[in-house]
Amino acid sequence: MISDVFRRLKHRQRQKRAIAEIDARPVEPGAPHGLPAPLIVSLTSYPVRFGTLAITLKAILRQSVRPDKVILWLAKGDEEYLSPEIVALKSEGLEVAVCSDWRSYKKIIPTLSAYPEACIVTADDDVYYPRDWLAELVRAASGRAQVVCNRAHRINLNGDLGPAAYEEWQHNIARPEQSALVFLTGVMGVLYAPGSFHEDVLRDDLFTQLSPGSDDVWLYWMHRMAGIEAQKIGGRARIVEWAGSQATSLRTENVTGSGNDRAVQAMLRKYGWPG
């Protein structure tokens, strides 16, 4: 009981420090990214999250490295509920676009379809991103890494039977690693270089059927089937989520509700094991 209260207090303190740090950042654009392809940060949201969305958008727009675009994808009609504070961020380079309601896939599928030649960085709408967050991903991509993430699990295998249950994987691995068993988690951002995916990646008839709530599972299969291993950078990732942003979340469904396991099994039946 006391430990729960202490954890909540520490989390509130981290949130306050994060918000203060974002507000203190210069609004002027950061340095050029230097990559040979356009750099686009792509994310999605929905009205339940709009109350804290502006904080995340400011954190993404006010990076030390300047992307060529920051695109917020919304399901049709959701743009009507954006607050004036969010709309005002268009002056800092935010683009708001409408697409099919593909749930979490909205953060990558429409951008990948429209800009296949770009380096695409996906971000979540409910967490804190430090000022050098984008610069670290770009640095790894400059070293020829094709799929780069800040947070990842290591898949454990059941011998020749393929992956063990999701809860048996090594979660939030603590040091840099690149291998076929590095399973990226999108919450802290992922950079995908052009050509990182299998040709099926845009097929909404497949991802909405096989892995409707587990975009991480779908994207793992798609980059592995293209022969690419994910590179996890940095140490153990610490997630700072905004208060109230987790009232509804796919994370609970996927982790505690076995959504990831169902998606893994569906992908195995369709494609076999790519690891």
SEMAR-665630 format. One record per residue (C-alpha): x, y, z; residue number from 1; residue in one letter; chain. Coordinates in Angstrom, 1 decimal. Last residue first. Example, Ala and Ser with C-alpha at 12.3 -4.5 7.8 and 13.67 -1.06 7.14 Angstrom:
// SEMAR-665630
<c1 = 13.7 | c2 = -1.1 | c3 = 7.1 | n = 2 | res = S | chain = A>;
<c1 = 12.3 | c2 = -4.5 | c3 = 7.8 | n = 1 | res = A | chain = A>;
// end
This chain:
// SEMAR-665630
<c1 = 13.1 | c2 = -15.2 | c3 = -36.7 | n = 275 | res = G | chain = A>;
<c1 = 10.6 | c2 = -15.4 | c3 = -39.6 | n = 274 | res = P | chain = A>;
<c1 = 8.4 | c2 = -18.1 | c3 = -38.1 | n = 273 | res = W | chain = A>;
<c1 = 5.5 | c2 = -19.2 | c3 = -40.5 | n = 272 | res = G | chain = A>;
<c1 = 3.7 | c2 = -16.7 | c3 = -42.7 | n = 271 | res = Y | chain = A>;
<c1 = -0.1 | c2 = -17.2 | c3 = -42.2 | n = 270 | res = K | chain = A>;
<c1 = -0.3 | c2 = -19.7 | c3 = -39.3 | n = 269 | res = R | chain = A>;
<c1 = 2.7 | c2 = -18.1 | c3 = -37.5 | n = 268 | res = L | chain = A>;
<c1 = 1.0 | c2 = -14.6 | c3 = -38.0 | n = 267 | res = M | chain = A>;
<c1 = -2.2 | c2 = -15.9 | c3 = -36.3 | n = 266 | res = A | chain = A>;
<c1 = -0.2 | c2 = -17.4 | c3 = -33.5 | n = 265 | res = Q | chain = A>;
<c1 = 1.7 | c2 = -14.2 | c3 = -32.9 | n = 264 | res = V | chain = A>;
<c1 = -1.5 | c2 = -12.2 | c3 = -33.0 | n = 263 | res = A | chain = A>;
<c1 = -3.2 | c2 = -14.4 | c3 = -30.4 | n = 262 | res = R | chain = A>;
<c1 = -0.1 | c2 = -14.2 | c3 = -28.2 | n = 261 | res = D | chain = A>;
<c1 = 0.0 | c2 = -10.4 | c3 = -28.5 | n = 260 | res = N | chain = A>;
<c1 = -3.7 | c2 = -10.1 | c3 = -27.5 | n = 259 | res = G | chain = A>;
<c1 = -3.1 | c2 = -12.2 | c3 = -24.4 | n = 258 | res = S | chain = A>;
<c1 = -5.3 | c2 = -10.0 | c3 = -22.3 | n = 257 | res = G | chain = A>;
<c1 = -2.6 | c2 = -9.0 | c3 = -19.9 | n = 256 | res = T | chain = A>;
<c1 = -0.1 | c2 = -7.8 | c3 = -22.5 | n = 255 | res = V | chain = A>;
<c1 = -2.1 | c2 = -7.0 | c3 = -25.6 | n = 254 | res = N | chain = A>;
<c1 = -5.3 | c2 = -5.9 | c3 = -24.0 | n = 253 | res = E | chain = A>;
<c1 = -3.5 | c2 = -3.8 | c3 = -21.3 | n = 252 | res = T | chain = A>;
<c1 = -1.3 | c2 = -2.2 | c3 = -23.9 | n = 251 | res = R | chain = A>;
<c1 = -4.2 | c2 = -1.4 | c3 = -26.2 | n = 250 | res = L | chain = A>;
<c1 = -5.1 | c2 = 1.5 | c3 = -23.9 | n = 249 | res = S | chain = A>;
<c1 = -8.2 | c2 = 3.3 | c3 = -22.6 | n = 248 | res = T | chain = A>;
<c1 = -8.0 | c2 = 5.3 | c3 = -19.4 | n = 247 | res = A | chain = A>;
<c1 = -4.2 | c2 = 5.4 | c3 = -20.0 | n = 246 | res = Q | chain = A>;
<c1 = -3.9 | c2 = 9.1 | c3 = -20.8 | n = 245 | res = S | chain = A>;
<c1 = -5.2 | c2 = 10.2 | c3 = -17.4 | n = 244 | res = G | chain = A>;
<c1 = -1.8 | c2 = 11.3 | c3 = -16.1 | n = 243 | res = A | chain = A>;
<c1 = 0.8 | c2 = 11.5 | c3 = -18.8 | n = 242 | res = W | chain = A>;
<c1 = 3.0 | c2 = 8.5 | c3 = -19.3 | n = 241 | res = E | chain = A>;
<c1 = 6.7 | c2 = 8.6 | c3 = -18.4 | n = 240 | res = V | chain = A>;
<c1 = 8.3 | c2 = 5.4 | c3 = -19.8 | n = 239 | res = I | chain = A>;
<c1 = 11.8 | c2 = 4.4 | c3 = -18.7 | n = 238 | res = R | chain = A>;
<c1 = 13.8 | c2 = 2.5 | c3 = -21.3 | n = 237 | res = A | chain = A>;
<c1 = 16.5 | c2 = 0.1 | c3 = -20.1 | n = 236 | res = R | chain = A>;
<c1 = 19.7 | c2 = 1.2 | c3 = -21.8 | n = 235 | res = G | chain = A>;
<c1 = 20.5 | c2 = 2.8 | c3 = -25.1 | n = 234 | res = G | chain = A>;
<c1 = 19.8 | c2 = 1.4 | c3 = -28.6 | n = 233 | res = I | chain = A>;
<c1 = 17.8 | c2 = -1.6 | c3 = -29.8 | n = 232 | res = K | chain = A>;
<c1 = 18.6 | c2 = -2.6 | c3 = -33.4 | n = 231 | res = Q | chain = A>;
<c1 = 15.9 | c2 = -4.5 | c3 = -35.3 | n = 230 | res = A | chain = A>;
<c1 = 17.0 | c2 = -7.2 | c3 = -37.7 | n = 229 | res = E | chain = A>;
<c1 = 16.1 | c2 = -6.9 | c3 = -41.4 | n = 228 | res = I | chain = A>;
<c1 = 15.6 | c2 = -9.8 | c3 = -43.8 | n = 227 | res = G | chain = A>;
<c1 = 12.4 | c2 = -8.4 | c3 = -45.4 | n = 226 | res = A | chain = A>;
<c1 = 10.5 | c2 = -11.1 | c3 = -43.6 | n = 225 | res = M | chain = A>;
<c1 = 12.0 | c2 = -9.8 | c3 = -40.4 | n = 224 | res = R | chain = A>;
<c1 = 10.7 | c2 = -6.2 | c3 = -41.2 | n = 223 | res = H | chain = A>;
<c1 = 7.2 | c2 = -7.4 | c3 = -41.9 | n = 222 | res = M | chain = A>;
<c1 = 7.0 | c2 = -9.9 | c3 = -39.0 | n = 221 | res = W | chain = A>;
<c1 = 8.1 | c2 = -7.3 | c3 = -36.5 | n = 220 | res = Y | chain = A>;
<c1 = 5.7 | c2 = -4.8 | c3 = -38.0 | n = 219 | res = L | chain = A>;
<c1 = 2.7 | c2 = -7.2 | c3 = -37.5 | n = 218 | res = W | chain = A>;
<c1 = 3.7 | c2 = -8.0 | c3 = -33.9 | n = 217 | res = V | chain = A>;
<c1 = 4.2 | c2 = -4.3 | c3 = -33.0 | n = 216 | res = D | chain = A>;
<c1 = 0.9 | c2 = -3.4 | c3 = -34.6 | n = 215 | res = D | chain = A>;
<c1 = -0.9 | c2 = -5.6 | c3 = -32.1 | n = 214 | res = S | chain = A>;
<c1 = -4.6 | c2 = -4.6 | c3 = -32.0 | n = 213 | res = G | chain = A>;
<c1 = -5.8 | c2 = -6.0 | c3 = -35.3 | n = 212 | res = P | chain = A>;
<c1 = -3.1 | c2 = -8.6 | c3 = -35.8 | n = 211 | res = S | chain = A>;
<c1 = -4.3 | c2 = -11.2 | c3 = -38.2 | n = 210 | res = L | chain = A>;
<c1 = -7.5 | c2 = -9.7 | c3 = -39.6 | n = 209 | res = Q | chain = A>;
<c1 = -6.8 | c2 = -6.0 | c3 = -39.5 | n = 208 | res = T | chain = A>;
<c1 = -3.2 | c2 = -6.7 | c3 = -40.6 | n = 207 | res = F | chain = A>;
<c1 = -4.3 | c2 = -8.8 | c3 = -43.6 | n = 206 | res = L | chain = A>;
<c1 = -7.1 | c2 = -6.8 | c3 = -45.3 | n = 205 | res = D | chain = A>;
<c1 = -5.1 | c2 = -3.7 | c3 = -44.4 | n = 204 | res = D | chain = A>;
<c1 = -2.3 | c2 = -4.8 | c3 = -46.7 | n = 203 | res = R | chain = A>;
<c1 = 0.3 | c2 = -2.0 | c3 = -46.3 | n = 202 | res = L | chain = A>;
<c1 = 3.1 | c2 = -4.3 | c3 = -44.9 | n = 201 | res = V | chain = A>;
<c1 = 2.6 | c2 = -7.1 | c3 = -47.5 | n = 200 | res = D | chain = A>;
<c1 = 5.7 | c2 = -6.1 | c3 = -49.6 | n = 199 | res = E | chain = A>;
<c1 = 8.0 | c2 = -7.0 | c3 = -46.7 | n = 198 | res = H | chain = A>;
<c1 = 9.4 | c2 = -4.0 | c3 = -44.9 | n = 197 | res = F | chain = A>;
<c1 = 12.6 | c2 = -2.0 | c3 = -44.3 | n = 196 | res = S | chain = A>;
<c1 = 12.8 | c2 = -0.5 | c3 = -47.8 | n = 195 | res = G | chain = A>;
<c1 = 13.2 | c2 = 3.1 | c3 = -46.6 | n = 194 | res = P | chain = A>;
<c1 = 14.6 | c2 = 3.3 | c3 = -43.1 | n = 193 | res = A | chain = A>;
<c1 = 12.3 | c2 = 2.7 | c3 = -40.1 | n = 192 | res = Y | chain = A>;
<c1 = 12.9 | c2 = 4.6 | c3 = -36.9 | n = 191 | res = L | chain = A>;
<c1 = 11.0 | c2 = 3.5 | c3 = -33.8 | n = 190 | res = V | chain = A>;
<c1 = 9.7 | c2 = 5.5 | c3 = -30.8 | n = 189 | res = G | chain = A>;
<c1 = 9.3 | c2 = 5.0 | c3 = -27.1 | n = 188 | res = M | chain = A>;
<c1 = 6.0 | c2 = 3.2 | c3 = -27.2 | n = 187 | res = V | chain = A>;
<c1 = 6.7 | c2 = 1.3 | c3 = -30.4 | n = 186 | res = G | chain = A>;
<c1 = 8.0 | c2 = -1.9 | c3 = -28.8 | n = 185 | res = T | chain = A>;
<c1 = 10.7 | c2 = -3.6 | c3 = -30.8 | n = 184 | res = L | chain = A>;
<c1 = 11.2 | c2 = -7.4 | c3 = -30.7 | n = 183 | res = F | chain = A>;
<c1 = 14.9 | c2 = -8.3 | c3 = -30.8 | n = 182 | res = V | chain = A>;
<c1 = 15.0 | c2 = -12.0 | c3 = -31.6 | n = 181 | res = L | chain = A>;
<c1 = 16.6 | c2 = -11.6 | c3 = -35.1 | n = 180 | res = A | chain = A>;
<c1 = 19.4 | c2 = -9.7 | c3 = -33.5 | n = 179 | res = S | chain = A>;
<c1 = 20.7 | c2 = -6.3 | c3 = -32.6 | n = 178 | res = Q | chain = A>;
<c1 = 21.3 | c2 = -5.3 | c3 = -29.0 | n = 177 | res = E | chain = A>;
<c1 = 21.9 | c2 = -2.2 | c3 = -26.8 | n = 176 | res = P | chain = A>;
<c1 = 21.4 | c2 = -2.8 | c3 = -23.1 | n = 175 | res = R | chain = A>;
<c1 = 18.7 | c2 = -3.3 | c3 = -20.5 | n = 174 | res = A | chain = A>;
<c1 = 16.1 | c2 = -5.4 | c3 = -22.3 | n = 173 | res = I | chain = A>;
<c1 = 12.5 | c2 = -4.1 | c3 = -21.7 | n = 172 | res = N | chain = A>;
<c1 = 11.0 | c2 = -7.6 | c3 = -21.4 | n = 171 | res = H | chain = A>;
<c1 = 12.7 | c2 = -10.9 | c3 = -21.7 | n = 170 | res = Q | chain = A>;
<c1 = 10.0 | c2 = -13.1 | c3 = -23.2 | n = 169 | res = W | chain = A>;
<c1 = 7.9 | c2 = -15.4 | c3 = -21.0 | n = 168 | res = E | chain = A>;
<c1 = 4.9 | c2 = -13.1 | c3 = -20.8 | n = 167 | res = E | chain = A>;
<c1 = 4.7 | c2 = -13.3 | c3 = -24.6 | n = 166 | res = Y | chain = A>;
<c1 = 4.3 | c2 = -17.1 | c3 = -24.7 | n = 165 | res = A | chain = A>;
<c1 = 7.3 | c2 = -18.9 | c3 = -26.2 | n = 164 | res = A | chain = A>;
<c1 = 8.3 | c2 = -18.3 | c3 = -29.8 | n = 163 | res = P | chain = A>;
<c1 = 8.8 | c2 = -21.1 | c3 = -32.2 | n = 162 | res = G | chain = A>;
<c1 = 8.3 | c2 = -24.8 | c3 = -31.7 | n = 161 | res = L | chain = A>;
<c1 = 11.8 | c2 = -25.8 | c3 = -32.6 | n = 160 | res = D | chain = A>;
<c1 = 13.1 | c2 = -25.0 | c3 = -29.1 | n = 159 | res = G | chain = A>;
<c1 = 10.4 | c2 = -23.1 | c3 = -27.3 | n = 158 | res = N | chain = A>;
<c1 = 11.9 | c2 = -19.7 | c3 = -28.1 | n = 157 | res = L | chain = A>;
<c1 = 12.4 | c2 = -16.5 | c3 = -26.0 | n = 156 | res = N | chain = A>;
<c1 = 11.8 | c2 = -13.2 | c3 = -27.8 | n = 155 | res = I | chain = A>;
<c1 = 14.0 | c2 = -10.4 | c3 = -26.5 | n = 154 | res = R | chain = A>;
<c1 = 12.0 | c2 = -7.2 | c3 = -25.7 | n = 153 | res = H | chain = A>;
<c1 = 12.6 | c2 = -3.7 | c3 = -27.0 | n = 152 | res = A | chain = A>;
<c1 = 12.7 | c2 = -0.1 | c3 = -26.1 | n = 151 | res = R | chain = A>;
<c1 = 14.6 | c2 = 2.7 | c3 = -27.9 | n = 150 | res = N | chain = A>;
<c1 = 14.1 | c2 = 1.4 | c3 = -31.4 | n = 149 | res = C | chain = A>;
<c1 = 16.1 | c2 = 1.4 | c3 = -34.7 | n = 148 | res = V | chain = A>;
<c1 = 15.2 | c2 = -0.4 | c3 = -37.9 | n = 147 | res = V | chain = A>;
<c1 = 17.6 | c2 = 0.2 | c3 = -40.8 | n = 146 | res = Q | chain = A>;
<c1 = 20.9 | c2 = 0.7 | c3 = -39.0 | n = 145 | res = A | chain = A>;
<c1 = 23.4 | c2 = 2.2 | c3 = -41.4 | n = 144 | res = R | chain = A>;
<c1 = 25.4 | c2 = 4.3 | c3 = -38.9 | n = 143 | res = G | chain = A>;
<c1 = 23.3 | c2 = 7.3 | c3 = -39.9 | n = 142 | res = S | chain = A>;
<c1 = 20.3 | c2 = 5.3 | c3 = -38.7 | n = 141 | res = A | chain = A>;
<c1 = 21.9 | c2 = 5.0 | c3 = -35.3 | n = 140 | res = A | chain = A>;
<c1 = 22.5 | c2 = 8.8 | c3 = -35.1 | n = 139 | res = R | chain = A>;
<c1 = 19.0 | c2 = 9.5 | c3 = -36.3 | n = 138 | res = V | chain = A>;
<c1 = 17.5 | c2 = 7.5 | c3 = -33.5 | n = 137 | res = L | chain = A>;
<c1 = 19.6 | c2 = 9.3 | c3 = -31.0 | n = 136 | res = E | chain = A>;
<c1 = 18.8 | c2 = 12.7 | c3 = -32.5 | n = 135 | res = A | chain = A>;
<c1 = 15.1 | c2 = 12.0 | c3 = -32.3 | n = 134 | res = L | chain = A>;
<c1 = 15.1 | c2 = 11.5 | c3 = -28.5 | n = 133 | res = W | chain = A>;
<c1 = 17.6 | c2 = 14.4 | c3 = -27.9 | n = 132 | res = D | chain = A>;
<c1 = 14.9 | c2 = 16.7 | c3 = -26.4 | n = 131 | res = R | chain = A>;
<c1 = 13.4 | c2 = 13.9 | c3 = -24.3 | n = 130 | res = P | chain = A>;
<c1 = 10.1 | c2 = 12.3 | c3 = -25.4 | n = 129 | res = Y | chain = A>;
<c1 = 7.4 | c2 = 12.0 | c3 = -22.7 | n = 128 | res = Y | chain = A>;
<c1 = 4.4 | c2 = 9.7 | c3 = -23.3 | n = 127 | res = V | chain = A>;
<c1 = 0.8 | c2 = 9.7 | c3 = -24.5 | n = 126 | res = D | chain = A>;
<c1 = 0.7 | c2 = 10.1 | c3 = -28.3 | n = 125 | res = D | chain = A>;
<c1 = 3.0 | c2 = 7.3 | c3 = -29.3 | n = 124 | res = D | chain = A>;
<c1 = 5.8 | c2 = 7.8 | c3 = -31.8 | n = 123 | res = A | chain = A>;
<c1 = 6.7 | c2 = 6.4 | c3 = -35.2 | n = 122 | res = T | chain = A>;
<c1 = 9.9 | c2 = 7.6 | c3 = -37.0 | n = 121 | res = V | chain = A>;
<c1 = 9.7 | c2 = 7.2 | c3 = -40.8 | n = 120 | res = I | chain = A>;
<c1 = 12.8 | c2 = 7.5 | c3 = -43.0 | n = 119 | res = C | chain = A>;
<c1 = 11.3 | c2 = 8.4 | c3 = -46.3 | n = 118 | res = A | chain = A>;
<c1 = 11.1 | c2 = 6.8 | c3 = -49.7 | n = 117 | res = E | chain = A>;
<c1 = 7.7 | c2 = 5.2 | c3 = -49.1 | n = 116 | res = P | chain = A>;
<c1 = 6.1 | c2 = 8.6 | c3 = -48.4 | n = 115 | res = Y | chain = A>;
<c1 = 2.4 | c2 = 8.3 | c3 = -49.0 | n = 114 | res = A | chain = A>;
<c1 = 1.9 | c2 = 4.6 | c3 = -48.2 | n = 113 | res = S | chain = A>;
<c1 = 4.4 | c2 = 4.7 | c3 = -45.3 | n = 112 | res = L | chain = A>;
<c1 = 2.7 | c2 = 7.8 | c3 = -43.9 | n = 111 | res = T | chain = A>;
<c1 = -0.7 | c2 = 6.2 | c3 = -44.1 | n = 110 | res = P | chain = A>;
<c1 = 0.4 | c2 = 2.9 | c3 = -42.5 | n = 109 | res = I | chain = A>;
<c1 = 2.6 | c2 = 4.3 | c3 = -39.7 | n = 108 | res = I | chain = A>;
<c1 = 0.6 | c2 = 6.0 | c3 = -36.9 | n = 107 | res = K | chain = A>;
<c1 = -2.7 | c2 = 5.0 | c3 = -38.2 | n = 106 | res = K | chain = A>;
<c1 = -1.8 | c2 = 1.4 | c3 = -37.4 | n = 105 | res = Y | chain = A>;
<c1 = -2.8 | c2 = 2.1 | c3 = -33.8 | n = 104 | res = S | chain = A>;
<c1 = -6.5 | c2 = 2.0 | c3 = -34.7 | n = 103 | res = R | chain = A>;
<c1 = -6.9 | c2 = 1.5 | c3 = -38.5 | n = 102 | res = W | chain = A>;
<c1 = -9.5 | c2 = 4.2 | c3 = -38.8 | n = 101 | res = D | chain = A>;
<c1 = -9.0 | c2 = 5.2 | c3 = -42.4 | n = 100 | res = S | chain = A>;
<c1 = -7.1 | c2 = 8.5 | c3 = -42.8 | n = 99 | res = C | chain = A>;
<c1 = -7.2 | c2 = 12.2 | c3 = -41.9 | n = 98 | res = V | chain = A>;
<c1 = -4.2 | c2 = 14.6 | c3 = -41.8 | n = 97 | res = A | chain = A>;
<c1 = -2.9 | c2 = 17.1 | c3 = -39.3 | n = 96 | res = V | chain = A>;
<c1 = 0.5 | c2 = 18.6 | c3 = -40.0 | n = 95 | res = E | chain = A>;
<c1 = 2.6 | c2 = 20.1 | c3 = -37.1 | n = 94 | res = L | chain = A>;
<c1 = 5.3 | c2 = 22.6 | c3 = -38.2 | n = 93 | res = G | chain = A>;
<c1 = 5.6 | c2 = 25.0 | c3 = -35.3 | n = 92 | res = E | chain = A>;
<c1 = 2.7 | c2 = 27.2 | c3 = -36.6 | n = 91 | res = S | chain = A>;
<c1 = 0.6 | c2 = 24.0 | c3 = -36.8 | n = 90 | res = K | chain = A>;
<c1 = 1.0 | c2 = 23.9 | c3 = -33.0 | n = 89 | res = L | chain = A>;
<c1 = -1.9 | c2 = 26.3 | c3 = -32.7 | n = 88 | res = A | chain = A>;
<c1 = -4.3 | c2 = 23.5 | c3 = -33.6 | n = 87 | res = V | chain = A>;
<c1 = -3.1 | c2 = 21.6 | c3 = -30.5 | n = 86 | res = I | chain = A>;
<c1 = -3.7 | c2 = 24.5 | c3 = -28.2 | n = 85 | res = E | chain = A>;
<c1 = -7.0 | c2 = 25.3 | c3 = -29.9 | n = 84 | res = P | chain = A>;
<c1 = -8.2 | c2 = 21.8 | c3 = -28.9 | n = 83 | res = S | chain = A>;
<c1 = -8.8 | c2 = 19.1 | c3 = -31.5 | n = 82 | res = L | chain = A>;
<c1 = -12.4 | c2 = 17.7 | c3 = -31.4 | n = 81 | res = Y | chain = A>;
<c1 = -13.2 | c2 = 18.4 | c3 = -35.1 | n = 80 | res = E | chain = A>;
<c1 = -10.1 | c2 = 16.4 | c3 = -36.1 | n = 79 | res = E | chain = A>;
<c1 = -11.8 | c2 = 13.3 | c3 = -34.9 | n = 78 | res = D | chain = A>;
<c1 = -14.3 | c2 = 13.4 | c3 = -37.8 | n = 77 | res = G | chain = A>;
<c1 = -12.3 | c2 = 11.1 | c3 = -40.1 | n = 76 | res = K | chain = A>;
<c1 = -9.8 | c2 = 9.0 | c3 = -38.1 | n = 75 | res = A | chain = A>;
<c1 = -6.7 | c2 = 11.0 | c3 = -37.2 | n = 74 | res = L | chain = A>;
<c1 = -3.1 | c2 = 11.1 | c3 = -38.4 | n = 73 | res = W | chain = A>;
<c1 = -0.7 | c2 = 13.6 | c3 = -36.8 | n = 72 | res = L | chain = A>;
<c1 = 2.2 | c2 = 14.3 | c3 = -39.2 | n = 71 | res = I | chain = A>;
<c1 = 5.6 | c2 = 15.8 | c3 = -38.2 | n = 70 | res = V | chain = A>;
<c1 = 7.5 | c2 = 16.6 | c3 = -41.3 | n = 69 | res = K | chain = A>;
<c1 = 11.1 | c2 = 17.3 | c3 = -42.4 | n = 68 | res = D | chain = A>;
<c1 = 12.4 | c2 = 16.4 | c3 = -39.0 | n = 67 | res = P | chain = A>;
<c1 = 14.6 | c2 = 18.9 | c3 = -37.1 | n = 66 | res = R | chain = A>;
<c1 = 17.2 | c2 = 17.6 | c3 = -34.6 | n = 65 | res = V | chain = A>;
<c1 = 17.4 | c2 = 19.1 | c3 = -31.1 | n = 64 | res = S | chain = A>;
<c1 = 13.7 | c2 = 18.4 | c3 = -30.7 | n = 63 | res = Q | chain = A>;
<c1 = 10.9 | c2 = 20.9 | c3 = -30.1 | n = 62 | res = R | chain = A>;
<c1 = 8.2 | c2 = 19.3 | c3 = -32.4 | n = 61 | res = L | chain = A>;
<c1 = 8.2 | c2 = 16.0 | c3 = -30.6 | n = 60 | res = I | chain = A>;
<c1 = 8.0 | c2 = 17.3 | c3 = -27.1 | n = 59 | res = A | chain = A>;
<c1 = 5.4 | c2 = 19.9 | c3 = -28.2 | n = 58 | res = K | chain = A>;
<c1 = 3.3 | c2 = 17.1 | c3 = -29.7 | n = 57 | res = L | chain = A>;
<c1 = 3.5 | c2 = 15.1 | c3 = -26.5 | n = 56 | res = T | chain = A>;
<c1 = 2.3 | c2 = 18.0 | c3 = -24.3 | n = 55 | res = I | chain = A>;
<c1 = -0.4 | c2 = 18.8 | c3 = -26.9 | n = 54 | res = A | chain = A>;
<c1 = -1.8 | c2 = 15.3 | c3 = -26.6 | n = 53 | res = L | chain = A>;
<c1 = -2.7 | c2 = 15.5 | c3 = -23.0 | n = 52 | res = T | chain = A>;
<c1 = -6.4 | c2 = 16.3 | c3 = -23.2 | n = 51 | res = G | chain = A>;
<c1 = -6.6 | c2 = 14.9 | c3 = -26.8 | n = 50 | res = F | chain = A>;
<c1 = -6.2 | c2 = 11.3 | c3 = -25.5 | n = 49 | res = R | chain = A>;
<c1 = -9.9 | c2 = 10.4 | c3 = -25.3 | n = 48 | res = V | chain = A>;
<c1 = -10.3 | c2 = 12.2 | c3 = -28.7 | n = 47 | res = P | chain = A>;
<c1 = -8.0 | c2 = 9.9 | c3 = -30.7 | n = 46 | res = Y | chain = A>;
<c1 = -4.3 | c2 = 9.8 | c3 = -31.5 | n = 45 | res = S | chain = A>;
<c1 = -1.9 | c2 = 9.1 | c3 = -34.3 | n = 44 | res = T | chain = A>;
<c1 = 1.8 | c2 = 9.4 | c3 = -34.9 | n = 43 | res = L | chain = A>;
<c1 = 4.4 | c2 = 10.0 | c3 = -37.7 | n = 42 | res = S | chain = A>;
<c1 = 7.8 | c2 = 11.7 | c3 = -37.5 | n = 41 | res = V | chain = A>;
<c1 = 9.1 | c2 = 12.1 | c3 = -41.0 | n = 40 | res = I | chain = A>;
<c1 = 12.8 | c2 = 12.3 | c3 = -42.1 | n = 39 | res = L | chain = A>;
<c1 = 13.4 | c2 = 12.7 | c3 = -45.8 | n = 38 | res = P | chain = A>;
<c1 = 16.2 | c2 = 10.5 | c3 = -47.2 | n = 37 | res = A | chain = A>;
<c1 = 20.0 | c2 = 10.8 | c3 = -47.2 | n = 36 | res = P | chain = A>;
<c1 = 20.1 | c2 = 11.6 | c3 = -43.5 | n = 35 | res = L | chain = A>;
<c1 = 21.7 | c2 = 14.8 | c3 = -42.3 | n = 34 | res = G | chain = A>;
<c1 = 19.1 | c2 = 15.6 | c3 = -39.6 | n = 33 | res = H | chain = A>;
<c1 = 19.4 | c2 = 19.4 | c3 = -39.9 | n = 32 | res = P | chain = A>;
<c1 = 19.6 | c2 = 21.1 | c3 = -36.4 | n = 31 | res = A | chain = A>;
<c1 = 16.5 | c2 = 22.0 | c3 = -34.4 | n = 30 | res = G | chain = A>;
<c1 = 13.7 | c2 = 24.4 | c3 = -35.3 | n = 29 | res = P | chain = A>;
<c1 = 13.1 | c2 = 27.4 | c3 = -33.0 | n = 28 | res = E | chain = A>;
<c1 = 10.6 | c2 = 26.8 | c3 = -30.2 | n = 27 | res = V | chain = A>;
<c1 = 13.3 | c2 = 26.7 | c3 = -27.6 | n = 26 | res = P | chain = A>;
<c1 = 12.7 | c2 = 24.1 | c3 = -24.8 | n = 25 | res = R | chain = A>;
<c1 = 11.6 | c2 = 25.4 | c3 = -21.4 | n = 24 | res = A | chain = A>;
<c1 = 8.0 | c2 = 24.1 | c3 = -21.8 | n = 23 | res = D | chain = A>;
<c1 = 9.4 | c2 = 20.6 | c3 = -22.5 | n = 22 | res = I | chain = A>;
<c1 = 11.5 | c2 = 20.6 | c3 = -19.4 | n = 21 | res = E | chain = A>;
<c1 = 8.6 | c2 = 21.8 | c3 = -17.2 | n = 20 | res = A | chain = A>;
<c1 = 6.4 | c2 = 19.0 | c3 = -18.6 | n = 19 | res = I | chain = A>;
<c1 = 9.1 | c2 = 16.4 | c3 = -17.9 | n = 18 | res = A | chain = A>;
<c1 = 9.7 | c2 = 17.6 | c3 = -14.4 | n = 17 | res = R | chain = A>;
<c1 = 6.0 | c2 = 17.6 | c3 = -13.6 | n = 16 | res = K | chain = A>;
<c1 = 5.6 | c2 = 14.1 | c3 = -15.0 | n = 15 | res = Q | chain = A>;
<c1 = 8.6 | c2 = 12.8 | c3 = -13.0 | n = 14 | res = R | chain = A>;
<c1 = 7.1 | c2 = 14.2 | c3 = -9.8 | n = 13 | res = Q | chain = A>;
<c1 = 3.7 | c2 = 12.6 | c3 = -10.6 | n = 12 | res = R | chain = A>;
<c1 = 5.5 | c2 = 9.3 | c3 = -11.2 | n = 11 | res = H | chain = A>;
<c1 = 7.4 | c2 = 9.6 | c3 = -7.8 | n = 10 | res = K | chain = A>;
<c1 = 4.1 | c2 = 10.2 | c3 = -6.0 | n = 9 | res = L | chain = A>;
<c1 = 2.4 | c2 = 7.2 | c3 = -7.7 | n = 8 | res = R | chain = A>;
<c1 = 5.3 | c2 = 5.0 | c3 = -6.8 | n = 7 | res = R | chain = A>;
<c1 = 5.2 | c2 = 6.2 | c3 = -3.2 | n = 6 | res = F | chain = A>;
<c1 = 1.5 | c2 = 5.5 | c3 = -2.9 | n = 5 | res = V | chain = A>;
<c1 = 2.0 | c2 = 2.0 | c3 = -4.3 | n = 4 | res = D | chain = A>;
<c1 = 4.9 | c2 = 1.4 | c3 = -1.9 | n = 3 | res = S | chain = A>;
<c1 = 2.7 | c2 = 2.5 | c3 = 1.0 | n = 2 | res = I | chain = A>;
<c1 = 0.0 | c2 = 0.0 | c3 = 0.0 | n = 1 | res = M | chain = A>;
// end
